[in-house]
């Protein structure tokens, strides 16, 4: 949706993203059509697009709905410079009864009819936002899928003029001696580590993909999941591609560290259908390095929640989260339990050194709690918000007095009384009932 700035008068409302106001749409509509628009949560009338208001536009919206300057002044004083999205979060956080009580007690909106309209507008805006986000994801997926299908079709046709056309006989001239070597063993180790195999996965795929994409994709797949069957992939190769795949295997073995060569001495770990096979070697190596077991799961859980220390420096949080995501991508393949549980346990452990600090409430704990309340089973949105706040904290300065004042100001804005154990906010240690949504 393109960015359009328009003004509705009176009163003046700035719309950051949206269509022009109804006053500029032209012909009048019938009462039935007007009612249909009002009932449609996706109606694009600018005056209803609360989610796109900035602070000034939100104030004008209050003036139009509430029509009481004193109440509007009370709201803007209590909430400060919030935008439409933050207002929606506030209005949809609790059930209607609690929200009406908050409007009356904290924001002085005494009329229930007015409060109900504010809540209804916010809920319609929430629906529009969620539909719009889903549409964006669907469009992106559709574009990627169409691109993939087009690329696969070009590769299958092998016709001159295709973007990916490469005659099979050129494979004989590829210098497989330039194939990236497997890393050396770490000191004291007897085999490559999962992280070493993860790094070499990218290097191997980058080298092979321009020549035989199917082999590159299968090698990545085998490192991710050693239980994959390579039969269909190898049988689908041309004679020239099969020869090239065997040459890759010979080069991989020749440059491999001793521990890997010893592992591949047995024919069934190195050959497929009687011929040397690069993919069979990768499968055997991945099976040895990335094996799954309960004991390994226990060790990973201990490493995540006991051995590693929680984050205590807000400026270091982003680095710890990024490092964890890389490690977890590998650990997920080694874990015999539902990996969502392991993922969440590790994140909670990292945050345990910060989430209870008073100077982190408004900067970290409360924003994450809001995501848990609004999207209780969407781990991706939780991680996006965590990384966003962690990036902000890289600029954090420890000014105790100002931080305490900021937190007290934030609490006052949303009606939190200090000293109360029930502040109305969701906790930051929520649980998830569907682990597949957390991975």
C-alpha positions as CSV (number, residue, x, y, z in Angstrom):
1,X,0.0,0.0,0.0
2,X,1.5,3.3,-1.1
3,X,2.1,6.1,1.3
4,X,-0.4,8.9,0.9
5,X,-0.8,12.0,3.1
6,X,-4.3,13.5,3.3
7,X,-6.3,15.7,5.6
8,X,-9.8,15.4,6.8
9,X,-11.5,18.6,7.8
10,X,-12.9,19.4,10.3
11,X,-11.0,18.3,12.4
12,X,-7.6,17.9,10.8
13,X,-6.3,14.3,10.8
14,X,-3.0,13.2,9.3
15,X,-3.1,9.8,7.7
16,X,0.3,8.3,7.1
17,X,-0.8,5.3,5.0
18,X,-4.2,4.9,3.4
19,X,-6.7,6.0,0.8
20,X,-8.1,9.5,0.5
21,X,-11.0,10.6,2.7
22,X,-14.6,9.9,1.7
23,X,-15.1,13.6,0.9
24,X,-13.0,13.2,-2.1
25,X,-14.4,9.9,-3.4
26,X,-17.0,11.6,-5.6
27,X,-20.6,10.4,-5.8
28,X,-22.7,9.9,-2.7
29,X,-23.6,6.4,-1.7
30,X,-26.9,4.9,-0.6
31,X,-27.7,4.3,3.1
32,X,-27.4,0.5,2.4
33,X,-23.9,1.0,0.9
34,X,-22.8,3.2,3.7
35,X,-24.0,0.7,6.3
36,X,-22.2,-2.1,4.5
37,X,-19.0,-0.1,4.5
38,X,-19.3,0.6,8.3
39,X,-19.8,-3.1,9.0
40,X,-16.9,-4.2,6.8
41,X,-13.7,-4.5,8.9
42,X,-11.6,-4.0,5.8
43,X,-13.3,-0.7,4.8
44,X,-10.5,1.6,3.7
45,X,-12.2,4.9,4.7
46,X,-9.3,7.1,6.0
47,X,-11.3,8.3,9.0
48,X,-11.6,4.7,10.2
49,X,-7.9,3.8,9.8
50,X,-6.8,4.3,13.4
51,X,-3.8,2.1,12.8
52,X,-2.3,4.7,10.4
53,X,-2.7,7.8,12.6
54,X,0.4,9.5,14.0
55,X,0.1,11.3,17.4
56,X,-1.5,14.4,15.9
57,X,-4.0,12.4,13.8
58,X,-4.9,10.3,16.9
59,X,-5.6,13.5,18.9
60,X,-7.9,14.7,16.1
61,X,-9.6,11.3,16.1
62,X,-10.3,11.7,19.9
63,X,-11.7,15.2,19.3
64,X,-14.1,13.8,16.7
65,X,-15.3,10.8,18.7
66,X,-15.3,12.2,22.3
67,X,-16.2,15.8,21.6
68,X,-15.1,16.9,25.1
69,X,-11.9,19.0,25.1
70,X,-11.2,18.3,28.8
71,X,-11.3,14.5,28.2
72,X,-9.2,14.7,25.1
73,X,-6.6,16.8,26.9
74,X,-6.6,14.2,29.7
75,X,-6.0,11.4,27.2
76,X,-3.2,13.1,25.4
77,X,-1.6,14.1,28.6
78,X,-1.7,10.6,30.0
79,X,-0.6,8.8,26.9
80,X,1.8,11.2,25.4
81,X,3.1,10.8,21.8
82,X,1.7,7.4,21.0
83,X,0.5,6.5,17.5
84,X,-2.4,4.5,16.2
85,X,-0.7,1.1,16.5
86,X,0.1,1.6,20.2
87,X,-3.5,2.8,20.8
88,X,-4.8,-0.3,19.2
89,X,-2.6,-2.5,21.4
90,X,-3.9,-0.7,24.5
91,X,-7.6,-1.0,23.4
92,X,-7.4,-4.7,22.5
93,X,-5.1,-6.0,25.3
94,X,-7.9,-6.8,27.7
95,X,-11.6,-7.8,27.5
96,X,-14.2,-5.1,26.9
97,X,-15.2,-4.8,30.5
98,X,-11.7,-4.2,31.8
99,X,-11.0,-1.8,28.9
100,X,-14.1,0.3,29.6
101,X,-13.0,0.5,33.3
102,X,-9.6,1.6,32.2
103,X,-11.1,4.3,29.9
104,X,-13.3,5.6,32.7
105,X,-10.9,5.4,35.6
106,X,-7.6,6.4,33.9
107,X,-8.6,8.4,30.8
108,X,-11.8,10.0,32.1
109,X,-14.0,8.6,29.3
110,X,-17.2,8.3,31.4
111,X,-19.7,7.5,28.6
112,X,-19.8,3.8,27.9
113,X,-21.2,4.4,24.4
114,X,-18.1,6.5,23.6
115,X,-15.8,3.9,25.2
116,X,-17.5,1.1,23.3
117,X,-17.0,2.9,20.0
118,X,-13.3,3.5,20.7
119,X,-13.0,-0.3,21.4
120,X,-14.9,-1.2,18.3
121,X,-12.8,1.0,16.1
122,X,-9.6,-0.5,17.6
123,X,-10.8,-4.1,17.0
124,X,-11.7,-3.4,13.4
125,X,-8.3,-1.8,13.0
126,X,-6.7,-4.9,14.5
127,X,-8.5,-7.1,11.9
128,X,-7.3,-4.9,9.1
129,X,-3.7,-5.0,10.3
130,X,-3.7,-8.8,10.6
131,X,-5.3,-9.3,7.2
132,X,-2.8,-6.9,5.6
133,X,0.1,-8.6,7.2
134,X,-1.1,-12.0,6.1
135,X,-1.6,-10.6,2.6
136,X,2.0,-9.4,2.5
137,X,3.3,-12.8,3.6
138,X,1.1,-14.6,1.1
139,X,2.2,-12.3,-1.8
140,X,5.9,-12.8,-0.8
141,X,5.4,-16.6,-0.7
142,X,3.6,-16.6,-4.0
143,X,6.4,-14.5,-5.7
144,X,9.1,-16.8,-4.3
145,X,7.2,-19.9,-5.4
146,X,6.6,-18.6,-8.9
147,X,10.3,-17.7,-9.2
148,X,11.3,-21.2,-8.0
149,X,9.0,-22.9,-10.5
150,X,10.3,-20.8,-13.3
151,X,13.9,-21.5,-12.4
152,X,13.2,-25.3,-12.1
153,X,11.4,-25.3,-15.4
154,X,14.4,-23.6,-17.1
155,X,16.8,-26.1,-15.6
156,X,14.6,-29.1,-16.7
157,X,14.3,-27.9,-20.2
158,X,18.0,-27.3,-20.7
159,X,17.2,-25.3,-23.8
160,X,19.7,-22.8,-25.3
161,X,18.7,-19.3,-24.4
162,X,17.5,-20.3,-20.9
163,X,19.0,-18.2,-18.1
164,X,20.4,-21.4,-16.5
165,X,21.4,-23.2,-19.7
166,X,24.6,-25.1,-19.4
167,X,25.4,-28.0,-21.7
168,X,26.2,-31.1,-19.8
169,X,29.6,-31.5,-21.5
170,X,30.8,-28.4,-19.7
171,X,30.8,-30.4,-16.4
172,X,33.9,-32.3,-17.5
173,X,35.9,-29.0,-17.5
174,X,34.8,-28.0,-14.0
175,X,37.9,-28.0,-11.7
176,X,36.6,-30.1,-8.7
177,X,40.0,-29.5,-7.1
178,X,38.5,-26.1,-6.1
179,X,35.8,-27.8,-4.0
180,X,35.9,-26.4,-0.5
181,X,37.7,-28.7,1.9
182,X,36.2,-30.0,5.1
183,X,37.6,-28.2,8.2
184,X,40.3,-29.7,10.4
185,X,39.2,-31.2,13.8
186,X,39.2,-29.0,16.8
187,X,41.8,-29.6,19.4
188,X,41.0,-32.7,21.5
189,X,38.1,-33.7,19.3
190,X,37.7,-37.0,17.4
191,X,35.3,-35.8,14.7
192,X,34.0,-32.7,13.2
193,X,31.5,-30.7,15.2
194,X,27.9,-29.9,14.1
195,X,28.8,-26.2,13.8
196,X,31.8,-27.0,11.6
197,X,29.5,-29.1,9.3
198,X,27.0,-26.2,9.3
199,X,29.6,-23.8,8.0
200,X,31.0,-26.1,5.3
201,X,27.4,-26.8,4.1
202,X,27.2,-23.2,2.8
203,X,30.6,-23.4,1.1
204,X,29.8,-26.7,-0.6
205,X,26.4,-25.6,-1.8
206,X,27.8,-22.3,-3.2
207,X,30.4,-24.2,-5.2
208,X,28.2,-26.9,-6.6
209,X,24.9,-25.0,-7.3
210,X,26.0,-23.3,-10.5
211,X,26.8,-26.6,-12.0
212,X,24.3,-29.2,-10.7
213,X,21.6,-27.5,-8.6
214,X,20.0,-30.8,-7.6
215,X,23.2,-32.1,-6.0
216,X,23.8,-28.8,-4.2
217,X,20.2,-28.8,-2.8
218,X,20.4,-32.5,-1.7
219,X,23.8,-32.0,0.0
220,X,22.2,-29.1,2.1
221,X,19.2,-31.3,2.8
222,X,21.3,-34.2,4.0
223,X,23.3,-32.0,6.4
224,X,20.0,-30.7,7.7
225,X,18.4,-34.2,7.9
226,X,20.6,-37.2,7.4
227,X,17.5,-39.5,7.1
228,X,16.7,-38.2,3.6
229,X,16.8,-40.8,0.8
230,X,19.2,-39.9,-2.1
231,X,17.9,-42.5,-4.5
232,X,15.5,-40.3,-6.4
233,X,18.0,-37.5,-6.7
234,X,20.8,-39.6,-8.1
235,X,18.6,-41.6,-10.4
236,X,17.3,-38.2,-11.8
237,X,20.8,-37.1,-12.9
238,X,22.1,-37.3,-16.4
239,X,25.2,-39.5,-17.1
240,X,27.4,-36.4,-17.2
241,X,25.9,-35.1,-14.0
242,X,26.4,-38.5,-12.3
243,X,30.1,-38.5,-13.4
244,X,30.5,-35.0,-12.0
245,X,28.9,-36.1,-8.7
246,X,31.3,-39.0,-8.4
247,X,34.3,-36.6,-9.1
248,X,33.1,-34.4,-6.3
249,X,33.1,-37.4,-4.0
250,X,36.6,-38.4,-4.9
251,X,37.8,-34.8,-4.2
252,X,36.0,-34.6,-0.9
253,X,37.6,-37.9,0.3
254,X,41.1,-36.9,-0.9
255,X,41.0,-33.6,1.1
256,X,39.1,-34.8,4.1
257,X,40.7,-35.0,7.6
258,X,41.8,-38.5,8.7
259,X,38.7,-39.0,11.0
260,X,36.4,-38.5,8.0
261,X,38.5,-40.8,5.7
262,X,38.4,-43.5,8.4
263,X,34.6,-43.1,8.6
264,X,34.2,-43.6,4.8
265,X,36.5,-46.6,4.5
266,X,33.5,-48.9,4.3
267,X,32.0,-49.1,0.8
268,X,28.4,-48.7,1.9
269,X,29.2,-45.3,3.5
270,X,31.0,-44.1,0.4
271,X,29.3,-45.6,-2.6
272,X,25.8,-45.7,-4.1
273,X,24.7,-48.5,-6.5
274,X,28.4,-49.6,-6.8
275,X,29.8,-46.2,-7.8
276,X,31.6,-43.5,-5.7
277,X,29.1,-40.9,-4.6
278,X,29.5,-37.5,-3.1
279,X,26.0,-37.5,-1.7
280,X,26.4,-40.8,0.0
281,X,29.6,-39.5,1.7
282,X,27.8,-36.4,2.9
283,X,24.9,-38.6,4.2
284,X,27.3,-40.8,6.1
285,X,29.2,-37.8,7.5
286,X,26.0,-36.1,8.6
287,X,24.7,-39.3,10.2
288,X,27.9,-39.5,12.3
289,X,28.1,-35.8,13.2
290,X,24.4,-34.8,13.6
291,X,23.0,-38.0,15.2
292,X,20.0,-37.5,17.5
293,X,19.6,-39.1,21.0
294,X,18.1,-38.4,24.4
295,X,21.5,-38.0,25.9
296,X,22.5,-35.3,23.4
297,X,19.2,-33.5,24.0
298,X,19.9,-33.5,27.7
299,X,23.4,-32.1,27.1
300,X,21.9,-29.3,24.8
301,X,19.3,-28.4,27.4
302,X,22.0,-28.2,30.1
303,X,24.2,-26.1,27.8
304,X,21.3,-23.7,27.1
305,X,19.9,-23.3,30.6
306,X,22.8,-24.0,33.0
307,X,26.2,-23.6,31.4
308,X,25.5,-20.4,29.5
309,X,25.1,-17.3,31.6
310,X,22.0,-15.0,31.2
311,X,22.5,-11.6,29.7
312,X,23.1,-8.9,32.2
313,X,24.3,-6.1,29.9
314,X,21.5,-4.7,27.8
315,X,23.9,-3.6,25.1
316,X,25.1,-7.2,24.7
317,X,21.6,-8.7,24.3
318,X,21.4,-8.4,20.5
319,X,24.7,-10.3,20.0
320,X,23.6,-13.1,22.4
321,X,20.3,-13.5,20.6
322,X,21.9,-13.6,17.1
323,X,24.5,-16.1,18.3
324,X,21.8,-18.2,19.9
325,X,19.8,-18.3,16.6
326,X,22.8,-19.6,14.7
327,X,23.6,-22.3,17.3
328,X,19.9,-23.3,17.6
329,X,19.7,-23.8,13.8
330,X,22.3,-26.6,14.3
331,X,21.0,-27.8,17.7
332,X,17.5,-28.2,16.3
333,X,18.8,-31.1,14.2
334,X,20.4,-32.8,17.1
335,X,17.4,-32.7,19.5
336,X,15.1,-35.6,20.0
337,X,12.4,-33.6,21.8
338,X,10.1,-30.9,20.4
339,X,12.5,-28.2,19.6
340,X,10.1,-25.4,20.4
341,X,10.4,-26.2,24.1
342,X,14.2,-26.1,23.9
343,X,14.1,-22.8,21.9
344,X,11.8,-21.1,24.5
345,X,13.8,-22.4,27.5
346,X,17.0,-21.0,26.1
347,X,15.4,-17.6,25.3
348,X,13.9,-17.3,28.7
349,X,17.3,-18.1,30.2
350,X,19.0,-15.4,28.2
351,X,16.4,-12.8,29.3
352,X,16.3,-13.9,32.9
353,X,19.1,-11.5,33.8
354,X,17.2,-8.5,32.4
355,X,13.4,-9.0,32.5
356,X,13.0,-8.2,36.2
357,X,15.0,-5.1,36.2
358,X,13.0,-1.9,36.7
359,X,14.9,0.0,34.1
360,X,14.1,-2.7,31.5
361,X,10.3,-2.9,32.0
362,X,9.2,-0.3,29.4
363,X,12.2,-1.0,27.1
364,X,12.0,-4.8,27.0
365,X,9.8,-6.7,29.3
366,X,6.4,-5.0,28.7
367,X,6.7,-4.9,24.8
368,X,7.5,-8.7,24.8
369,X,4.6,-9.4,27.2
370,X,2.3,-7.5,24.8
371,X,3.3,-9.8,22.0
372,X,2.7,-12.9,24.1
373,X,-0.7,-11.6,25.0
374,X,-1.8,-10.7,21.5
375,X,-0.1,-13.6,19.6
376,X,0.4,-16.4,22.2
377,X,1.5,-19.0,19.8
378,X,3.5,-17.0,17.3
379,X,7.2,-17.4,18.2
380,X,8.3,-15.6,15.0
381,X,6.6,-12.3,16.0
382,X,8.0,-12.7,19.5
383,X,11.6,-13.1,18.2
384,X,11.1,-10.2,15.7
385,X,10.0,-7.9,18.6
386,X,12.9,-9.2,20.8
387,X,15.5,-8.4,18.1
388,X,13.9,-5.0,17.6
389,X,14.2,-4.1,21.3
390,X,17.7,-5.6,21.5
391,X,18.8,-3.3,18.7
392,X,17.4,-0.3,20.6
393,X,19.3,-1.4,23.7
394,X,22.6,-1.3,21.9
395,X,22.4,2.4,22.4
396,X,21.3,2.1,26.1
397,X,23.1,4.2,28.7
398,X,22.9,3.4,32.4
399,X,21.4,6.6,33.8
400,X,19.7,5.2,36.9
401,X,17.8,8.4,37.8
402,X,16.4,9.1,34.4
403,X,15.6,5.4,33.8
404,X,13.6,5.2,37.0
405,X,11.7,8.4,36.1
406,X,11.0,7.0,32.6
407,X,9.6,3.8,34.1
408,X,7.4,5.7,36.6
409,X,6.2,7.9,33.8
410,X,5.4,4.9,31.6
411,X,3.5,3.2,34.5
412,X,1.5,6.4,35.1
413,X,0.5,6.7,31.4
414,X,-1.0,3.2,31.3
415,X,-2.5,3.4,34.8
416,X,-0.2,1.1,36.7
417,X,0.0,1.8,40.5
418,X,3.3,1.2,42.1
419,X,3.4,-1.3,44.9
420,X,0.5,-3.4,43.4
421,X,1.2,-7.0,42.6
422,X,-1.5,-7.0,39.9
423,X,-0.5,-4.5,37.3
424,X,-2.7,-5.8,34.6
425,X,0.1,-6.7,32.2
426,X,0.7,-10.2,31.0
427,X,3.8,-11.9,32.3
428,X,6.9,-12.5,30.2
429,X,7.2,-16.2,30.9
430,X,4.2,-17.4,29.0
431,X,3.9,-21.0,27.8
432,X,2.8,-22.3,24.4
433,X,0.6,-25.2,23.9
434,X,1.6,-26.0,20.3
435,X,5.3,-26.5,20.0
436,X,5.3,-26.6,16.2
437,X,4.3,-22.9,16.2
438,X,7.5,-22.2,18.2
439,X,10.1,-23.7,16.0
